[in-house]
Amino acid sequence: MFLNPLSLYVSSISIIYYIFKVFNLFINHLRKLYEDQFIKNIKRNEVICDGDVKNQTINDKSNSKKNFNKIIYLFYTSFGGWFLHYIPFFIVGRVLYLHHYFQAYYFSLFATIILMKKLKLIYFALYIGLVIIVYILYSPLTYGFYDQDKVRFLSIIPTWNFVDKK
């Protein structure tokens, strides 16, 4: 069993990025709520806007609230799933193998996909192309049919021991 190194590292980075993104969104949302409340208190007795502008402002606020709730739901689903499947293995006092982390990997891929929705199609296609190329390169290791001389260059981290050192 072997995971695609590119998608593994990108999904791990996306979990960290997603935490900061949602934290920033939450802070901005609280700031906007505070500013709206502050402005409402100041302008309580001032002239009311005409109906179109007032309705537009109300619709913008409801769309903003829906968008915020959607992002928070997606965050809880992807990050919460990753957290609940990854953290228990820190408690386990036995040998852990790669298949123990597959469920957490799926949820980190969900976070990656959510973050990639904002990318242009060309960047997404480039990422998918790179994932396929890395899959083709590492497929001999994944399926166990490899020549030691051909896969020696695939260990991108010095601690990866695919073959016997000579």
SULMOVEN-V13991 format. One record per helix or strand of 2 or more residues. SS is the DSSP state (H for helix, E for strand). FROM is the first residue (numbers start at 1). LEN is the number of residues. Records with the same first field share a line. If there is no record, write none. Layout:
# SULMOVEN-V13991
SS->FROM-LEN / FROM-LEN
This chain:
# SULMOVEN-V13991
H->5-38 / 51-36 / 88-4 / 98-19 / 121-23 / 148-7
